[in-house]
Amino acid sequence: MVIRGILENSLNGQLCIRGFAPIKELARVSQADYRYQRDLIGDRHDIIDFLEKQTYLFFPEIILGYKFKHDFDGKQKMEPLAALQAGKKYTSSVDNVTFSVKNIDFKNDDVSRKSIVHIVELYLPEASISEKPFQRIDGNHRLSAAEQSDNEKVERMIAPFCIIVGTEFYQGAVKQSNTDTTEFDKSVKVFFHNINTKTIPLTSEENLKVLIDDKESFPDIELENIFGAKYPLMTRRLMDKASVDLLDGIKPVIGSCYRSFYNEIFSMAIERGLIKDENKAVDCVWNALQAVSVEYTNNAKLRSNHSFGLLSALIYCRIRGKDLFEHFKNWILQNHIFEIEEVRASSLINIFEKIISQDIKVFVAMPYFSDGEVEEYNKIYHEQIAKIKKETGRNISLYPIMCQEGATSDQIQDIINKIHNCSICFADVTTNNSNVSYEMGWARALKKNVILVLRKGTEKPKSDYQNDTYHEYDDTCRSVSLGKVIYKNIIKVLKDNYSLESNEKNE
């Protein structure tokens, strides 16, 4: 392999070779040093797509490090860097890497006040190439993406490079410690640090503004092609629809970064399958923005938080539906999440969705009255629990009461298992049934949420739990009376233990 480039001392005198080469060849001869490089971020299909599909494809030069191998005992007495600067040919006796320098004279000086350009021709034998001798200082993700791509466009792609050169010293085949080599290795790490920390990149908002606002240069179809997604196009349409100034409540949070904020909302909503009809996406998001803005205006606790993440999560939940939004909002308020200065929207949403998806089982311990009454009790409990599930969005269900179907099983063990797995246990202590007392005691020992109920006008509990809270229902209107007891008590348990919204005002 032959690599050609211009030789020059850059900035503080660091000797560099700058030129152009196929990006896949640069990838083939180089590797990252993960002792200081950050790990690759996944497969980075976004960069692969960028290389393969981007119309306006351009990026800064790839920066590599290379150490010539110099043998003290070899034929070459002049060290490689000195030979480079002197314009001499050099061949390493360690790995047979060879370079030569051609000086091209020009009649007139250029802006650097030099009339000579030094062209380096670097020859790498195959044995050297297999060792990947070049060290990736900047451009690791681009090179890794090029390696993964089998696209013909990428195969032909020429990339700019800068090779920072140093020397590695040998005594025969044994590498020697050397202060020059140590200093070069240190400098490479400092270069990496400076490249990644000293430059000030454009913010997401600045990047989006350049493209989204310029409709003349970037019409809708081209904007979509550049980003490879519809989100920026939807952001543009939302900006055309209404001004961010109309969102008084959340304007202090969004500020001037509304393009990147809108883009995040559209991206999250579509990727999570929240918006099926892309033609309705803009109206859907705008309606959610307005609704949440009103909430911020009316709620001092929400208004005190300026986190993009919290606001994004609230808007996401509002898009999902008003009921879910209310649950999420009150969960935020009840658990003081609004006091967290910065949170990730995806993390908040994932946690909340896990909470509301918890399997909340209800077990009912009651005496056997008759088949007809057991059937009626099942119906009453089932209807109320189904109502609660619909209203709250919680995954709550009833263990059918005294329903043993299928193969014969150990009924006692089955009851014990259900009590163990339930979250809420109703104990109907009417008639002071010993089985109910046992089941209730087992549930309380397991610290389940136990709710005692009693038919009005019947004998009070005889044991120590007669002093405990219990709720009476009128058996003459059992469906209504017991239904109310079931509903209000489950709701109270959900509020106390499962972050269900409170009816209290959160101002």
Secondary structure, DSSP 8 states (H G I E B T S, - for coil): -EEEEEEEEETTTEEEEEEEEEHHHHHHTEEE-TTTS----TT-HHHHHHHHH-SS-----EEEEEEEEEETTSS--S-HHHHHHHT--EE-TTT--EEEEEEEE-SS--TTS--EEEEEEEE--HHHHTT--EEEEE-HHHHHHHHH---HHHHT-EEEEEEEEEEEEEETTEE---HHHHHHHHHHHHHHHHHHHTS----HHHHHHHHHS-TTTS-HHHHHHHHTSSHHHHHHHHHHH--GGG-TTTHHHHTT-HHHHHHHHHHHHHHTT----GGGHHHHHHHHHHHHHHHHHH-HHHHT---HHHHHHHHHHHHH-HHHHHHHHHHHHHTTGGG-S---HHHHHHHHHHHHT--EEEEEE-----HHHHHHHHHHHHHHHHHHHHHH---EEE--TT---SS---HHHHHHHHHHH-SEEEEE-GGG-HHHHHHHHHHHHTT-EEEEEEETTS----SGGGGS-EEEE-GGGHHHHHHHHHHHHHHHHHHHHS----SS---
